[in-house]
Amino acid sequence: MAVQSTLVNTGMSIKYKAGIDALGNDVVKAKRFSNVKVTAADENILLVATTLGTLMKDEVLEIVRSNDSLIVNL
């Protein structure tokens, strides 16, 4: 069976340390940005997310790119 995968949506998330809970564990939250161009290079996404991170009061822990693809039978 032949299938075709087409990239249809890209997003990015910035995970950050939002504080510490009562047990002393880090509280991690994420800010998601949808509708990133599917053709955007990883380097550009990292640059934008890093720049946005400098505007945040909390420590950035991780930057994640997420891709959604449509898979169909041929």
LINVEN-V921151 format. One line per field, one symbol per residue. ss: DSSP state (H for helix, E for strand, - for the rest). psi: psi as a letter, one per 20 degrees, with the letter a starting at -180 (. if undefined). A space follows every 50 residues. Layout:
BEGIN
ss = ???
psi = ???
END
This chain:
BEGIN
ss = --EEEEEEEEEEEEEEEEEE-----EEEEEEEEEEE-----HHHHHHHHH HHHH----EEEEEEEEEEEEEEE-
psi = ppqpppphqqrqqopqoiapahjjqpoprqpporkqphipqhhhgggghg ghhhiqiqpphqppppppqppqq.
END
